Amino acid sequence: MNRRAIITGTGHYVPPKVITNFDLEKIMNTTDEWIQQRSGIIERHYAENGVGSSDLAYEASLRAIEAAGIDKSEIDFIVAATLSPDHYFPGIGVMVQAKLGIEGIGALDVRNQCSGFIYALSVADQYIRTGTFKKILLCAAEVQSHSLDYSDEGRDIAVLFGDGGAAVILEPHDADDGRGVLSTHLFCDGRHVQDLWMENPSSRRSPTFSVDLFERGGFLPRMDGKNVFKNASERMPEAVMIALQHNGLTVADIDLLIPHQANDRISQMVARRLQIPIEKTARNIDRFGNTTAASIPIALDEAVRDGRLKRDDCVVLTAFGSGFTWASAVIRW
C-alpha cells in the first residue's frame, strides 16, 4: 500500500489591526519608500496586547477544520510550529489542544523558526505514512510584534515582521493517483546561529533575567541582513532542485512555488535562479510582512481559496530562516 499524507483542509487568521509603513514612520526613523524598496512590504498585521500565538493558531485551526469537513473530535494529534510561543514554556501545541477542547491526544511543538512549517510537515507526514495517526492538525503561528526593537538600531528587523497564523489538516491517502505529500527535505548549518537570533532569554545566563539585560536590549532579535539575504537566495533554490530531482520532476512541472515570505526581493531572486515564471510564485509579503513559520501556510490557504491551487497541481514549498535552517517539500495537490 502506497500511503501518503494529503492535506484535506487549510485555514489562516491574522489579527484585525493593520500597521502600514506610514504608521511605522511615526515611531521610527524610516520611510514607506525605503521599506518597499528593500522588502516589498506595504502593511502587516499586529496582535493586540494580551493576544498570543496560540490564539492565532486556534483561530486558523478552526478554519482548517471547517475546510476539511471534519469534527474537531476526530483530530488525534497536533503539531505546532512557532518561534514566538505565548510563554517561555510550555509550547503552544498543548494550548491549542485546550482551546479546541480535544481531550486525550498528544501535541508536539517544532521550533525551526521560518522553516518551521516544512519541518512540522515532515513530522506529520511520517506519522500519517506509518499509520500512527489518521487526522493531524498542523498549525503555525507567530506574534513577533510584541518583541521587536522599534528604535533606530532595530528598525531593519522591525519593519519586516507581522503576526499571523495558519493551519492544515493532514489525513492518509491510499489511492494510487499520485496525490499527497511526495517528499520533504530538511537542512541546517548551525555555524550561522548568531547571524539571526534572539540571544536572550538564555539558559546560559544565571540569572536568566537581570536589570542589565533590559538596559542593553539583550532580549531583542538581531540579524546580519546581508548574510541572511545571500544564504536565503542560494539555499532555497538549492532545496527546491533537490526535491524535484528526488521525485523525478523538473521546474517545468511546478504549478505553484510557495517560498517563505521573508523578503520580496528574495522571493524574486529564488524565482530567477529557478527560472520559474514569477506568476507561478506565491507572493503576499506586501500585505502580511514576514510571518515566520506561518508565512507558507498562509500563502497556501490563500492559493487554495482563490483557486490558484487546483487538484493534481504540483506545489513546491521552500523556506529559509534562523539557525540557519532551510527546507523544501513537494506536494501533488
HELIX and SHEET records of a PDB file:
HELIX    1   1 ASN A   21  GLU A   25  1                                   5    
HELIX    2   2 ASP A   32  SER A   39  1                                   8    
HELIX    3   3 SER A   53  ALA A   68  1                                  16    
HELIX    4   4 LYS A   72  GLU A   74  5                                   3    
HELIX    5   5 GLY A   93  LEU A  100  1                                   8    
HELIX    6   6 GLN A  113  SER A  115  5                                   3    
HELIX    7   7 GLY A  116  ARG A  129  1                                  14    
HELIX    8   8 SER A  145  SER A  147  5                                   3    
HELIX    9   9 ARG A  155  ALA A  158  1                                   4    
HELIX   10  10 GLY A  190  ASP A  195  5                                   6    
HELIX   11  11 VAL A  211  GLU A  215  1                                   5    
HELIX   12  12 GLY A  225  HIS A  246  1                                  22    
HELIX   13  13 VAL A  251  ASP A  253  5                                   3    
HELIX   14  14 ASP A  264  LEU A  274  1                                  11    
HELIX   15  15 ILE A  278  LYS A  280  5                                   3    
HELIX   16  16 ILE A  285  PHE A  288  1                                   4    
HELIX   17  17 THR A  292  ALA A  294  5                                   3    
HELIX   18  18 SER A  295  ARG A  305  1                                  11    
SHEET    1   A 5 ARG A   4  TYR A  13  0                                        
SHEET    2   A 5 GLY A 164  HIS A 173 -1                                        
SHEET    3   A 5 ILE A 136  GLU A 142 -1                                        
SHEET    4   A 5 PHE A  77  ALA A  81  1                                        
SHEET    5   A 5 GLY A 106  VAL A 110  1                                        
SHEET    1   B 2 LYS A  17  THR A  20  0                                        
SHEET    2   B 2 GLU A  43  TYR A  46 -1                                        
SHEET    1   C 4 GLY A 180  CYS A 188  0                                        
SHEET    2   C 4 THR A 325  ARG A 332 -1                                        
SHEET    3   C 4 CYS A 314  GLY A 321 -1                                        
SHEET    4   C 4 LEU A 256  PRO A 259  1                                        
SHEET    1   D 2 LEU A 196  TRP A 197  0                                        
SHEET    2   D 2 ARG A 222  MET A 223 -1                                        
END                                                                             
